[in-house]
Amino acid sequence: MPLAPYASDPQRGRGRRHPEPPAPTRDDYQRDRDRIVHSTAFRRLVYKTQVFLNHEGDLFRTRLTHSLEVAQLARSIARSLGLNEDLTEAIALAHDLGHTPFGHAGQDALNGCLRAAEPEGGGFEHNLQSLRVVDRLEERYAAFDGLNLCFETREGILKHCSRRHARALEKAEPGGVARRFLDGTQPSLEAQLCNLADEIAYNAHDLDDGVRSGLLEIEQLEAVPLVARHLAEARREHPGLAGRRLLFETLRRLLSAQVYDAIDASRAALATHGPDSADAARAAPPLIGFTPEMREAGTALKRFLFARLYRHPQVAATTERAQAVVRELFEAYDGGAAELPGGVRTEQRRRRAVADYIAGMTDRFALREHRRLTGRDVFEGLS
């Protein structure tokens, strides 16, 4: 399918920080996607928590499977809208590379450690860390640090950024990937799409994992209008359907409804504003999104998940223990009780090096390292 005028064209991109000759068989965005897939940080995602810790079950989502689901949804929508599928996929696969072990629990703990140790240091943001991974921390090339990705891929990876960090990034890279956080413009349409696909994916798969874990019951989902509608349709069209098949049929319909709504709403916004280039789309209001009705329904679903799943006592218990692991690892490395491995880069501030090291850990490596340093198994006896 040909690209729409407002799509990101690799022939008109802003290039790489370190110039490289073109690849003979791939355009720049295909090349970025391949570099991400072959990176060390990408492989680590298979053992990083989404909601449920890796040891709690083999079939729960991890950061890797979540990223693959986001990529699938985003690429499907990109094709319908005439956007660049390869750039969309690259951003989707890389958007969580900077996440800590233990999901948001680990991120919050590491942020707290850095803010307590260096109140003026800026703390920890996983989106900024994802950019740091691809710009600096990956060590796969002789000529430069990081993966040397294109501007458009890096722009999409930096989904959120505080103004403080944006100013620091802008100083180091004038007019670069952080500029939009200061001047109020938008990222590419492909980046906007990945943000939306991320939301669609985690809402659906957190429902799935919540029911699989036993923390949610299918009957509870009837309290969420968006889910209840598709649950009722599935029961009406397939009398007697129950259990996992009923859940899967409901979630399949839920995903389709959100995807088609996003396509229709985005097409309408694009028609209204009529951007004739990728830069014109950046100067417009956000153009990729849901209808107001779907946005309201999605917000209600998020509230349900927050109250019934993310704050469930069993999830809270694992969260507290996971945060203790991260805090105690930070204290051990920062206080000198444990040495950073020889391969860890420490030419920057030591505490940032400690944060880089911990953020790069998988769940099970963090637990193993914590056990080695403390002699304790924090999850022992937790059902």
N, C-alpha and C positions, 0 to 999 in steps of 0.2 A: 504493500500500500504506500503511495507517495506521501511524503511529509506535508503537513499543512503549513501555510506561510508562517504561522506563529510558533511552529515547533523549533526545537534546537537542532541546527544543522551542523554536523561536525566540520564541514568545510568553512563555516563562518564562526567557529568557536574562538574563544580567547586564548586557547593554547595552554601549555604547561609552564610551570615555573622554571624548569630547566628544559630548554629546547632539545627535541629529539627528532631524528629523521622519521618519516612516516613508515608504518608497517606495510609490507607489500600486499597483504591479503585482508587487512582489517582496518576499519576507520578508527578514529581516536576513542570513541565511546565504547566500541567493542573491545578495544585494547584495555580500557579502564576496567570494564567488567571482568575480563580475564585476569588482570592483575589482582583484583580484589579476591576472586575465587581462589587464587593460588597463594594468598597471603597467610601468614601464621595467625594473625588475629582472626581471620575468618574461620579457620579450623577450630580455634578455641571456643567459638560460639556453641559448638555441639555440647559442651559441658558447662554452659552458663545458664542460670535460672531465668525462666520467663516469669512464672508465678510460683510453681512448685519446684522445690529443690530436686536436683538430679537423683538423689538417693531415694526419693519418695515414690518413684515409679518410672518404668522405662518408656511409657507412652505419653507422658506429659510433654507439652511443648518446651523446647529450649530456645535460646536466642537464635540458633541456627535454623531450626524448623520454622520459627516465626518469620525470620528474614526471607526464607524461601516462599512462604505463603504471601507475604507482602509483595514480593517480586512477581508472583503469578498474578495476583489481583491487579497490580499496577500495570503490568504489561498488557493484560487483557483490555483494560480501560484505555491505555495509551493507543492501542491499535484502533479502537473505535473513534477516538478523537483526532487521529492523524498526528499524534505526538511521536517523539523518537523513542522507540521501544528499548534500544540498547542503553541509552542514557538512563531511562527510567529504571531498567533492571539494575544497572550499576549502582545507582543511588540507593535503591531498595536493599540490595545485598550488603551495602556498606553502612547503612544508617545506624546500626547498633554495635559497630566494631569497638567503640570506646566504653561499652557497658562493663561494670565491675562484676565479679562473682556475686551470686545471690540477688541478682536483679536490683530493683529499686531500694531494697533494704541495704545492700552493700553500697550503693551510690550515696544514700543518705548518711551512712556511717562514715564513709571516707570524706564526704564533704564536711561533716562535723569535725572530724579529726584535723583537717587542714585549716578550717576556720579557727579552731581553738589554738592550734600551734602557731598560725600566722594570720592574725585577724585582718591584716591588710593584703593578704595574698590572693584572695579571690575564690577560695574554696575549690570545689570539684563540680564540673558540669559534664555529663556523659556525651553530649553533642560536641562540645569543644574537644573532649578527649578523642572522639572518633576522628575529628579532623587532625588532631595531633598524631594519631596512629598512622594515618595515610600520608601526612606531611613529613613526619620525623622519625617515629619509633620503629616502623618496619625497616629491616636492614637486608634487602634483597638485591640491591644494585651497587655496583662499584662506584658509579659516578655521582650518586646523590643519596641523601637520606630519604626514607619514605618510599611511596609508590609513584610519586611524580604524576599525579592524576591531573586531568584537565580541569580548568576553572569551573566548568558547568557541573562536573561531578562533585567537586569539593564544595561548591555553593549549595548543592542539594544535601550533602552530608551534614552541613552545619544548619540543622533544622531550627534550633533555638540558640540564642546567645544573649547574655546580659549586656547592657550598654557598656559596662566597665570592661568586659572582655572584648567587646566589639571595638572599643576605642584602642585597646592595646593591639589587636589584630590589624586595625586600619593603619596604625603607626608603622607596623612592620611591613605591611603590604598595602600601600595607598591605592584606593579604588578597588580593593580585592573582595574576597568573599564575605567580609563582615560589613561592607559599606551599606548594604541594604538595611541593616539594623539601626543605622544612624540617620539615613535619609528617608526611611519609610517606604521604599520601593519593595517589590516582591521578587522572589526567586523565579527561576524558569517554571514554565507550566509543568514540566516533568517533575521538578522538585515539589511543587504544590500537590501533584497527583500522588507522589510517594507518601506525603504526610497524610493524605486522605486514606490511601490503601492501608497504611499502618493502623489507623483507627478502625477500619472495617475488619481487618484481620484479627486484632486482639479482642475486639468485642465478641466476635463469634467464637474464637478458640478458647477464650477464658470461660465462656459458658460451657463449652464442651469439656474442658479440663475440670471445671468446677463440679459438673455432674459426675464425671468419671471418678473424681476423688471421693465422692460421697458427701461433699460439703454442701452441694446444692441438690435439690430434687426437681425432677421435671415439672412437677405440679407447682413449684414455686415460680417457675418462669411465666405462669399465667398472670402474675402480677405486673408483668412488663408488657404494655400494649403492643409494642413492635414485635415481640416474640410471640405473644399470645395469639396474634392474628395468624401467623404462619403455623403455629401449633394447631389451631383450630382447623385451618385448611387441610393440613396433613391428615388429621383425624377424620375429617369429612370425606376426603378422597380415598383414604385407605382405612376403612373401619377395622378395628381390631389391632392396628399397628401400635406397638408399645416398645418400651425399653430403648436400647441404643438406636434401633432403626427409626423410631419415632423422633428421637433427638436429632439424628443425622438428617432426616428429611426436613425437619424444621429449620435447622441451621443452613442447609443448602438453599432453602427458600429465602431465609433471612439475608444470606450473602447476595443472592441474585437481586433481591429487591434493592439493597443498598447500592450495588454496582450499577443497575439500570437507572436508579434515581440520580446517581452521581453523573452518569453519562448525559442524561437529559438536562439536568441543571447546568452542567458545564457547557454543553452545546448552546443553551439559551444565553448564558453569560457571554460566551465568545461571540455569538451573533449580535448581542447588544453593543458590546464594546468594539468589536471588529478589529482586533490587533492584526497588523500586517507583517509583523516580525516578532522574533523572540524578545527583542528589547522593548518593543511596544507593549508586549504582554507584561513585562516587568514593571512598566510605568503605570499600568492599569490597576484597579483594585484586584483582590484575589478573584480568579476566574474559575478555579476548579473547586467544586464543593457540592453540597447537598441542597435540595430544596429546603425551605424553612420548615416544612412539616417533618421531613426526614431528620433534619438537624435536631428538632425538638424531641423526636422519638429516640434518637441516638443518645441524647443527653439523659433521658430517663433511664435508658439501659445502663449507661455509665454509673448513674447514681445507685442503681440496683446492685451492680457488681461491686461497687465500693463498699456498700453497706453490708451485703450478704456474703461476699467472697473475700475481698481484700482485707476486710476487718474481722473476718471470722477468727474466733479464738485459736483454732489450730494453725491458721496462717500467721497470726500474731505471735504465737509461740516460736515458730521457726524463724520468723523475722527477727525477734529479739536475740535469739542465739546466733543467727547469722551476723547480725550487727556486732555482737560481742567478738566474733572471730575477726572481723575486719578491724575493729578498734584495737584489739590486742596485738594483731599483726603489725599495725601501724606503730603502736607504742614500742614493740620489740625492735623494729628496724630503726625507728627514729631515735630511740634512746640508747642504741648501741648494744642492746642485749642480743641482737642477731645482726649478722653482716649481710648486706646485699650481695648477691652472687657477682662474680667477677665480670660477667658479661653485661651487667646492667649499667647503662650510661649514667654517669654522675657528674658530668661537667656542668650541668645546670644546678639549681638549688637542690640540696640533698632531699628535702621533704617532697619536692616535686618528683624526684627520682623514685622515692619510696611510693608515692601515689601511683606513678606509672607502673611500677612493678606489681603492686597489689591489684590495680585495675586490670592488668593483663592476665591475672590468674583465672583458672577455671574454678568452679565450685570445689571439685574434689582435690585439686592441688592446694587450694587455700585451706581446706580442712586437714589435709595431710601435713602441711607446713605448720599449721597451728598446733596440731597434735605433737609434732616433733619439738616445738618450742615450749609447750606448756604441759605436755603429758596428759592432756584432757581430751575427751571426745565430747564435744558440746551437745551432740544429738543423741548420745547414748540414753536409752530409756524413753525417748520421745516417740510416741506412736503416731 
